[in-house]
Amino acid sequence: MNLMAEIIIQVIIAFLAGSLLLGLHRKIMARVQKRPGPPIVQHLIHSLKFFFKETAIPKTVSKVFYIGIVFILALIWIVGVIVGPVAHGSLLILFGVYAVYKIVEHNSGSSSGSPYGKLSCVRAVLSAATELPLFAAIVFVYLVTGTMNIGEIIVYQSVHGPLIFTVPLAALMFFMLIITKSPYSPFAITKDKVLISGFETEHFGFLRGFMNFSEAIAWYVMLWVFLTIFFGPLNAVGYLIGMIVITFITGFINATTPIFSPNHSVMTQITIGAICFFGTAIMIFTGVVA
Amino acid sequence: MLDYMIYILAFAVGSILGLLYSYKQHGEPFVADSKLNVLALVGAIVGWCLAFNAGNVVLSAIGFLLGGFVMGERPGYGRKETAIGLLLAVVLYFLLNLTV
Protein backbone atom coordinates (compact mmCIF):
# COMPACT_ATOMS: atom_id res chain seq x y z
CA MET A 1 0.00 0.00 0.00
CA ASN A 2 1.06 3.58 -0.64
CA LEU A 3 2.95 4.92 2.42
CA MET A 4 0.86 8.10 2.64
CA ALA A 5 -2.40 6.11 2.53
CA GLU A 6 -1.01 3.76 5.20
CA ILE A 7 -0.17 6.72 7.46
CA ILE A 8 -3.62 8.30 7.02
CA ILE A 9 -5.39 4.98 7.70
CA GLN A 10 -3.26 4.28 10.80
CA VAL A 11 -3.83 7.81 12.16
CA ILE A 12 -7.61 7.44 11.69
CA ILE A 13 -7.52 4.03 13.40
CA ALA A 14 -5.39 5.47 16.23
CA PHE A 15 -7.79 8.39 16.73
CA LEU A 16 -10.96 6.28 16.67
CA ALA A 17 -9.57 3.38 18.71
CA GLY A 18 -7.90 5.76 21.20
CA SER A 19 -11.13 7.77 21.61
CA LEU A 20 -13.24 4.65 22.14
CA LEU A 21 -10.71 3.26 24.64
CA LEU A 22 -10.68 6.53 26.57
CA GLY A 23 -14.50 6.43 26.53
CA LEU A 24 -14.33 2.87 27.86
CA HIS A 25 -11.89 4.09 30.54
CA ARG A 26 -14.41 6.68 31.73
CA LYS A 27 -17.19 4.10 31.67
CA ILE A 28 -15.17 1.64 33.77
CA MET A 29 -14.26 4.33 36.29
CA ALA A 30 -17.92 5.30 36.53
CA ARG A 31 -19.13 1.73 37.01
CA VAL A 32 -16.50 1.11 39.73
CA GLN A 33 -17.80 4.23 41.49
CA LYS A 34 -21.43 3.04 41.03
CA ARG A 35 -22.33 5.77 38.53
CA PRO A 36 -23.97 5.03 35.14
CA GLY A 37 -21.19 6.94 33.34
CA PRO A 38 -21.24 8.36 29.82
CA PRO A 39 -21.60 6.19 26.69
CA ILE A 40 -18.32 4.72 25.41
CA VAL A 41 -18.52 6.86 22.31
CA GLN A 42 -18.69 10.08 24.40
CA HIS A 43 -14.98 10.95 24.21
CA LEU A 44 -15.11 10.73 20.43
CA ILE A 45 -18.24 12.89 20.28
CA HIS A 46 -16.59 15.46 22.58
CA SER A 47 -13.49 15.60 20.40
CA LEU A 48 -15.54 16.10 17.24
CA LYS A 49 -17.81 18.63 18.95
CA PHE A 50 -14.90 20.86 19.95
CA PHE A 51 -13.94 21.37 16.30
CA PHE A 52 -17.28 23.14 15.73
CA LYS A 53 -17.28 25.23 18.89
CA GLU A 54 -16.37 28.91 18.98
CA THR A 55 -12.66 29.41 19.62
CA ALA A 56 -12.02 32.22 22.11
CA ILE A 57 -8.46 33.44 22.60
CA PRO A 58 -7.76 35.08 25.98
CA LYS A 59 -5.96 38.44 26.03
CA THR A 60 -3.19 37.16 28.29
CA VAL A 61 -1.90 34.48 25.93
CA SER A 62 1.32 34.41 23.97
CA LYS A 63 -0.59 33.95 20.72
CA VAL A 64 1.95 32.23 18.45
CA PHE A 65 2.87 29.69 21.10
CA TYR A 66 -0.69 29.29 22.33
CA ILE A 67 -2.00 28.34 18.88
CA GLY A 68 1.13 26.65 17.55
CA ILE A 69 1.52 24.33 20.50
CA VAL A 70 -1.67 22.36 19.76
CA PHE A 71 -0.52 21.69 16.21
CA ILE A 72 2.88 20.57 17.51
CA LEU A 73 1.05 18.30 19.97
CA ALA A 74 -1.00 16.72 17.18
CA LEU A 75 2.10 16.47 14.99
CA ILE A 76 4.26 14.68 17.56
CA TRP A 77 1.63 12.00 18.12
CA ILE A 78 1.20 11.56 14.37
CA VAL A 79 4.98 11.03 14.33
CA GLY A 80 4.40 8.48 17.11
CA VAL A 81 1.96 6.60 14.86
CA ILE A 82 4.39 6.75 11.92
CA VAL A 83 7.36 5.49 13.96
CA GLY A 84 5.33 2.83 15.79
CA PRO A 85 2.46 1.07 13.97
CA VAL A 86 3.42 2.21 10.44
CA ALA A 87 7.22 1.93 10.22
CA HIS A 88 8.10 -0.26 13.24
CA GLY A 89 10.99 2.17 13.70
CA SER A 90 13.30 3.03 16.56
CA LEU A 91 12.26 3.17 20.20
CA LEU A 92 14.61 6.12 20.63
CA ILE A 93 12.42 8.25 18.35
CA LEU A 94 9.42 7.28 20.46
CA PHE A 95 11.34 8.33 23.55
CA GLY A 96 11.98 11.62 21.73
CA VAL A 97 8.24 11.94 21.13
CA TYR A 98 7.62 11.63 24.88
CA ALA A 99 10.35 14.17 25.61
CA VAL A 100 8.78 16.67 23.19
CA TYR A 101 5.35 15.91 24.67
CA LYS A 102 6.75 17.02 28.04
CA ILE A 103 7.92 20.29 26.47
CA VAL A 104 4.51 20.76 24.84
CA GLU A 105 2.73 20.25 28.19
CA HIS A 106 5.10 22.80 29.68
CA ASN A 107 4.69 25.42 26.94
CA SER A 108 0.97 24.89 26.59
CA GLY A 109 0.57 25.85 30.24
CA SER A 110 3.02 28.74 30.20
CA SER A 111 1.72 30.29 26.95
CA SER A 112 -1.84 30.55 28.26
CA GLY A 113 -1.11 33.29 30.79
CA SER A 114 -3.47 31.58 33.23
CA PRO A 115 -2.22 30.86 36.77
CA TYR A 116 -3.69 27.34 36.48
CA GLY A 117 -1.81 26.73 33.25
CA LYS A 118 1.40 28.13 34.71
CA LEU A 119 1.21 25.93 37.80
CA SER A 120 0.53 22.94 35.55
CA CYS A 121 3.59 23.96 33.51
CA VAL A 122 5.74 23.90 36.66
CA ARG A 123 4.34 20.47 37.57
CA ALA A 124 5.10 19.22 34.05
CA VAL A 125 8.79 19.81 34.84
CA LEU A 126 8.47 17.92 38.13
CA SER A 127 6.68 15.00 36.48
CA ALA A 128 9.67 14.30 34.23
CA ALA A 129 10.08 11.49 36.79
CA THR A 130 7.65 9.63 34.51
CA GLU A 131 9.92 9.65 31.49
CA LEU A 132 13.06 8.48 33.28
CA PRO A 133 11.72 4.96 34.01
CA LEU A 134 10.59 4.83 30.36
CA PHE A 135 14.15 5.51 29.22
CA ALA A 136 15.45 2.87 31.64
CA ALA A 137 12.90 0.35 30.30
CA ILE A 138 14.04 1.07 26.73
CA VAL A 139 17.70 0.61 27.74
CA PHE A 140 16.91 -2.79 29.31
CA VAL A 141 15.00 -3.89 26.23
CA TYR A 142 18.11 -2.90 24.22
CA LEU A 143 20.44 -4.80 26.56
CA VAL A 144 18.37 -7.97 26.20
CA THR A 145 17.49 -7.83 22.51
CA GLY A 146 20.52 -5.92 21.20
CA THR A 147 18.34 -3.58 19.15
CA MET A 148 16.19 -0.46 19.45
CA ASN A 149 14.22 -1.24 16.31
CA ILE A 150 10.62 -2.28 17.03
CA GLY A 151 10.50 -4.59 14.00
CA GLU A 152 13.63 -6.43 15.18
CA ILE A 153 12.30 -6.61 18.76
CA ILE A 154 9.16 -8.30 17.38
CA VAL A 155 11.34 -10.81 15.51
CA TYR A 156 13.42 -11.40 18.69
CA GLN A 157 10.24 -12.16 20.65
CA SER A 158 8.88 -14.50 18.01
CA VAL A 159 12.05 -16.58 18.55
CA HIS A 160 12.67 -16.16 22.32
CA GLY A 161 9.15 -15.53 23.63
CA PRO A 162 7.57 -12.30 24.97
CA LEU A 163 9.86 -9.92 26.85
CA ILE A 164 7.34 -9.57 29.69
CA PHE A 165 8.62 -12.94 30.95
CA THR A 166 12.27 -11.97 30.48
CA VAL A 167 12.28 -8.46 31.95
CA PRO A 168 9.02 -8.12 33.92
CA LEU A 169 10.28 -5.23 36.04
CA ALA A 170 11.13 -3.23 32.91
CA ALA A 171 7.55 -3.87 31.73
CA LEU A 172 6.31 -2.61 35.10
CA MET A 173 8.32 0.59 34.60
CA PHE A 174 6.66 1.10 31.22
CA PHE A 175 3.28 0.31 32.77
CA MET A 176 3.90 3.10 35.29
CA LEU A 177 4.10 5.49 32.35
CA ILE A 178 0.76 4.18 31.05
CA ILE A 179 -0.88 4.67 34.46
CA THR A 180 0.61 8.16 34.70
CA LYS A 181 -0.69 9.21 31.29
CA SER A 182 -4.15 7.71 31.79
CA PRO A 183 -6.99 10.12 32.60
CA TYR A 184 -7.66 10.79 36.30
CA SER A 185 -4.44 8.99 37.18
CA PRO A 186 -3.08 9.27 40.76
CA PHE A 187 0.12 10.59 39.12
CA ALA A 188 -1.56 13.08 36.74
CA ILE A 189 -0.37 16.11 38.69
CA THR A 190 -0.37 18.32 35.58
CA LYS A 191 -4.12 17.82 35.20
CA ASP A 192 -5.04 17.91 38.88
CA LYS A 193 -8.60 19.25 39.30
CA VAL A 194 -7.15 21.85 41.69
CA LEU A 195 -5.76 23.36 38.48
CA ILE A 196 -9.13 23.04 36.65
CA SER A 197 -7.83 21.23 33.53
CA GLY A 198 -4.14 22.03 34.04
CA PHE A 199 -2.31 23.07 30.89
CA GLU A 200 -5.51 22.58 28.83
CA THR A 201 -7.57 25.03 30.91
CA GLU A 202 -7.32 28.00 28.54
CA HIS A 203 -7.59 26.11 25.25
CA PHE A 204 -11.09 26.30 23.77
CA GLY A 205 -12.89 25.38 20.56
CA PHE A 206 -10.91 23.72 17.80
CA LEU A 207 -7.68 24.12 19.78
CA ARG A 208 -9.13 21.83 22.44
CA GLY A 209 -10.38 19.56 19.67
CA PHE A 210 -6.77 19.10 18.53
CA MET A 211 -5.76 18.38 22.12
CA ASN A 212 -8.44 15.68 22.46
CA PHE A 213 -7.40 14.28 19.06
CA SER A 214 -3.80 14.06 20.28
CA GLU A 215 -4.80 12.54 23.64
CA ALA A 216 -6.65 9.74 21.87
CA ILE A 217 -3.73 9.01 19.53
CA ALA A 218 -1.29 9.18 22.45
CA TRP A 219 -3.26 6.57 24.41
CA TYR A 220 -3.39 4.25 21.40
CA VAL A 221 0.34 4.64 20.62
CA MET A 222 1.33 4.09 24.25
CA LEU A 223 -0.68 0.87 24.51
CA TRP A 224 0.51 -0.28 21.09
CA VAL A 225 4.18 0.21 22.00
CA PHE A 226 3.76 -1.50 25.37
CA LEU A 227 2.01 -4.53 23.86
CA THR A 228 4.45 -4.72 20.97
CA ILE A 229 7.71 -4.57 22.90
CA PHE A 230 6.64 -6.76 25.81
CA PHE A 231 4.04 -9.18 24.42
CA GLY A 232 5.69 -10.17 21.18
CA PRO A 233 4.09 -10.49 17.79
CA LEU A 234 0.34 -9.93 18.13
CA ASN A 235 -2.45 -9.93 15.58
CA ALA A 236 -5.26 -7.35 15.47
CA VAL A 237 -7.45 -9.33 17.90
CA GLY A 238 -4.49 -9.64 20.30
CA TYR A 239 -3.93 -5.88 20.21
CA LEU A 240 -7.65 -5.23 20.72
CA ILE A 241 -7.90 -7.56 23.73
CA GLY A 242 -4.61 -6.26 25.18
CA MET A 243 -5.66 -2.63 24.85
CA ILE A 244 -9.07 -3.29 26.42
CA VAL A 245 -7.49 -5.23 29.31
CA ILE A 246 -4.95 -2.46 30.04
CA THR A 247 -7.71 0.15 29.84
CA PHE A 248 -9.72 -1.93 32.34
CA ILE A 249 -6.75 -2.20 34.73
CA THR A 250 -5.93 1.52 34.60
CA GLY A 251 -9.65 2.35 34.94
CA PHE A 252 -9.87 0.29 38.12
CA ILE A 253 -6.68 1.79 39.55
CA ASN A 254 -7.70 5.36 38.76
CA ALA A 255 -11.25 4.93 40.02
CA THR A 256 -10.07 3.75 43.43
CA THR A 257 -6.99 5.92 43.93
CA PRO A 258 -7.01 9.62 44.85
CA ILE A 259 -4.56 11.91 43.08
CA PHE A 260 -1.23 12.29 44.87
CA SER A 261 0.27 15.60 45.86
CA PRO A 262 3.14 16.49 43.47
CA ASN A 263 5.94 15.47 45.86
CA HIS A 264 4.27 12.16 46.72
CA SER A 265 3.61 11.47 43.05
CA VAL A 266 7.23 12.09 42.03
CA MET A 267 8.66 10.16 44.98
CA THR A 268 6.37 7.18 44.34
CA GLN A 269 7.33 7.10 40.66
CA ILE A 270 11.04 7.41 41.42
CA THR A 271 10.86 4.73 44.14
CA ILE A 272 9.03 2.23 41.91
CA GLY A 273 11.33 3.16 39.00
CA ALA A 274 14.46 2.67 41.15
CA ILE A 275 13.32 -0.71 42.49
CA CYS A 276 12.50 -1.91 38.98
CA PHE A 277 15.75 -0.47 37.58
CA PHE A 278 18.03 -2.17 40.11
CA GLY A 279 15.92 -5.34 40.04
CA THR A 280 16.23 -5.63 36.26
CA ALA A 281 19.94 -4.69 36.35
CA ILE A 282 20.59 -7.44 38.91
CA MET A 283 18.59 -9.92 36.81
CA ILE A 284 20.59 -9.08 33.68
CA PHE A 285 24.07 -8.93 35.23
CA THR A 286 23.66 -12.03 37.39
CA GLY A 287 22.62 -14.02 34.37
CA VAL A 288 18.98 -14.62 35.36
CA VAL A 289 18.09 -13.08 32.01
CA ALA A 290 19.77 -15.05 29.25
CA MET B 1 -5.32 -2.08 7.53
CA LEU B 2 -8.09 -0.54 5.43
CA ASP B 3 -10.57 -3.21 6.57
CA TYR B 4 -9.87 -2.48 10.26
CA MET B 5 -10.41 1.24 9.62
CA ILE B 6 -13.75 0.45 7.97
CA TYR B 7 -14.80 -1.76 10.92
CA ILE B 8 -13.90 0.80 13.56
CA LEU B 9 -15.55 3.61 11.55
CA ALA B 10 -18.72 1.51 11.17
CA PHE B 11 -18.72 0.78 14.91
CA ALA B 12 -18.24 4.47 15.83
CA VAL B 13 -20.95 5.66 13.40
CA GLY B 14 -23.29 2.91 14.65
CA SER B 15 -22.67 3.95 18.26
CA ILE B 16 -23.42 7.60 17.55
CA LEU B 17 -26.60 6.71 15.63
CA GLY B 18 -27.64 4.33 18.43
CA LEU B 19 -27.14 7.07 21.02
CA LEU B 20 -29.20 9.59 19.04
CA TYR B 21 -31.97 7.06 18.38
CA SER B 22 -32.01 5.89 21.99
CA TYR B 23 -32.36 9.44 23.37
CA LYS B 24 -35.31 10.00 21.00
CA GLN B 25 -36.97 6.80 22.26
CA HIS B 26 -36.21 7.27 25.96
CA GLY B 27 -36.43 10.76 27.40
CA GLU B 28 -36.92 9.59 30.99
CA PRO B 29 -34.22 9.80 33.68
CA PHE B 30 -31.61 7.03 33.96
CA VAL B 31 -33.15 3.55 34.28
CA ALA B 32 -30.81 1.17 36.09
CA ASP B 33 -32.57 -2.02 34.98
CA SER B 34 -34.13 -1.67 31.52
CA LYS B 35 -36.30 -4.38 29.97
CA LEU B 36 -34.99 -6.56 27.19
CA ASN B 37 -35.85 -4.99 23.83
CA VAL B 38 -36.50 -7.76 21.29
CA LEU B 39 -35.67 -5.60 18.27
CA ALA B 40 -32.38 -4.49 19.82
CA LEU B 41 -31.64 -8.09 20.79
CA VAL B 42 -32.11 -9.25 17.20
CA GLY B 43 -29.94 -6.34 16.01
CA ALA B 44 -27.18 -7.22 18.48
CA ILE B 45 -27.20 -10.95 17.68
CA VAL B 46 -27.25 -10.43 13.90
CA GLY B 47 -24.72 -7.60 14.17
CA TRP B 48 -22.08 -9.31 16.31
CA CYS B 49 -22.48 -12.67 14.56
CA LEU B 50 -21.95 -10.95 11.20
CA ALA B 51 -19.07 -8.86 12.54
CA PHE B 52 -17.07 -11.85 13.80
CA ASN B 53 -18.07 -14.54 11.35
CA ALA B 54 -19.00 -13.02 8.00
CA GLY B 55 -15.50 -13.21 6.52
CA ASN B 56 -16.40 -10.38 4.20
CA VAL B 57 -15.49 -6.71 4.72
CA VAL B 58 -18.90 -5.28 3.75
CA LEU B 59 -20.96 -7.77 5.79
CA SER B 60 -18.62 -7.45 8.79
CA ALA B 61 -18.84 -3.66 8.58
CA ILE B 62 -22.66 -3.89 8.56
CA GLY B 63 -22.33 -6.20 11.58
CA PHE B 64 -20.16 -3.70 13.45
CA LEU B 65 -22.63 -0.94 12.55
CA LEU B 66 -25.54 -2.93 14.00
CA GLY B 67 -23.55 -4.10 17.03
CA GLY B 68 -22.34 -0.54 17.64
CA PHE B 69 -25.90 0.76 17.27
CA VAL B 70 -27.17 -1.40 20.14
CA MET B 71 -24.02 -1.04 22.27
CA GLY B 72 -24.04 2.75 21.81
CA GLU B 73 -27.54 3.24 23.19
CA ARG B 74 -27.84 5.62 26.13
CA PRO B 75 -26.51 4.30 29.47
CA GLY B 76 -28.81 1.67 30.93
CA TYR B 77 -30.11 0.45 27.55
CA GLY B 78 -28.74 -2.18 25.18
CA ARG B 79 -26.43 -3.76 27.76
CA LYS B 80 -28.10 -7.15 28.08
CA GLU B 81 -28.74 -7.29 24.34
CA THR B 82 -25.05 -6.58 23.65
CA ALA B 83 -23.89 -9.18 26.16
CA ILE B 84 -26.15 -11.87 24.63
CA GLY B 85 -25.17 -10.89 21.07
CA LEU B 86 -21.44 -10.93 21.86
CA LEU B 87 -21.70 -14.26 23.67
CA LEU B 88 -23.55 -15.93 20.80
CA ALA B 89 -21.13 -14.46 18.25
CA VAL B 90 -18.09 -15.79 20.15
CA VAL B 91 -19.71 -19.23 20.54
CA LEU B 92 -20.53 -19.27 16.82
CA TYR B 93 -16.95 -18.23 16.02
CA PHE B 94 -15.52 -21.17 17.97
CA LEU B 95 -18.06 -23.59 16.49
CA LEU B 96 -17.13 -22.50 12.97
CA ASN B 97 -13.37 -22.37 13.53
CA LEU B 98 -12.62 -25.22 15.89
CA THR B 99 -11.31 -28.26 14.10
CA VAL B 100 -11.32 -31.53 15.98
Chai-1 contact restraints between the chains, C-beta under 6 A:
chainA,res_idxA,chainB,res_idxB,connection_type,confidence,min_distance_angstrom,max_distance_angstrom,comment,restraint_id
A,I9,B,M1,contact,1.0,0.0,6.0,A-B,restraint_1
A,I9,B,L2,contact,1.0,0.0,6.0,A-B,restraint_2
A,I9,B,M5,contact,1.0,0.0,6.0,A-B,restraint_3
A,I12,B,M5,contact,1.0,0.0,6.0,A-B,restraint_4
A,I13,B,M5,contact,1.0,0.0,6.0,A-B,restraint_5
A,L16,B,I8,contact,1.0,0.0,6.0,A-B,restraint_6
A,L16,B,A12,contact,1.0,0.0,6.0,A-B,restraint_7
A,P36,B,F30,contact,1.0,0.0,6.0,A-B,restraint_8
A,P36,B,P75,contact,1.0,0.0,6.0,A-B,restraint_9
A,P39,B,L19,contact,1.0,0.0,6.0,A-B,restraint_10
A,P39,B,G72,contact,1.0,0.0,6.0,A-B,restraint_11
A,V41,B,S15,contact,1.0,0.0,6.0,A-B,restraint_12
A,V41,B,I16,contact,1.0,0.0,6.0,A-B,restraint_13
A,V41,B,G72,contact,1.0,0.0,6.0,A-B,restraint_14
A,A236,B,Y4,contact,1.0,0.0,6.0,A-B,restraint_15
